[in-house]
Amino acid sequence: MELKNAVAVCLISLFSATLVVLIARALDNQAASQLEPQLAQIVEELRAIRTQGGVSLSGGPAAETLDDGLIVYYFHGNVRCPTCRAIESQAHEVVANDFADQLASGRVAWKIVNYDKPEGTDLAKQFDVHMANVVLAQMDGGEIKNWRRLDQVWALVGDKPAFAEFIRTETGQMLAEDEVPADSAGAPDLLDLPVPEMSPPPLPQSDAPADLPLPE
């Protein structure tokens, strides 16, 4: 009888241990499934950092300055969808490839701003940005002289060539506008142009006497 009890206790212990192992494995799988999206997001962030040339130690986009030239802003929030990331990667690709000389000379700057963070709130309000977007800002003496929000990126992001052409054209136009001074030095002033003297035309002359009325 005692042997049977001992065998029963062993079987119960074995079953309990097996059950604990199965529960532990299930919990591990559940934890892994919960961590998988976070790990994927971390991988995407690391890829974006590598694409942009590494991590900046200057305190982020808000700490960077560009006194004169064109800043290409990419705005995003804490929650980022695949379309938001596509807008960023495609816009950055165009700026990096088509305006490489301007980037190298410091005439053009690429900056990323999170409008959900305190350092990006004021700038997002100034540009009226509430979702992922691209904004072009002309800088003059450290102040924003002119800016343009490129809302069409959402409609064109699915067509990469059209998207690239749009970013290229808008950026080129802003750069061209920055090159033209407000007052062209070579343009003549209309007020300084000489005004030709105008003389009244001569009255017609006739040899016949004028028909004057005769008194009655």
Secondary structure, DSSP 8 states (H G I E B T S, - for coil): -HHHHHHHHHHHHHHHHHHHHHHHHHHHHHHHHHHHHHHHHHHHHHHHHHHTTS--SSSSGGG---SSEEEEEEEE-SS--HHHHHHHHHHHHHHHHHTHHHHHHTSEEEEEEETTSHHHHHHHHHHT--SSEEEEEEEETTEEEEEEE-TTHHHHTTSHHHHHHHHHHHHHHHHHHHHS-SS-TTS--GGGS-------------SS--------
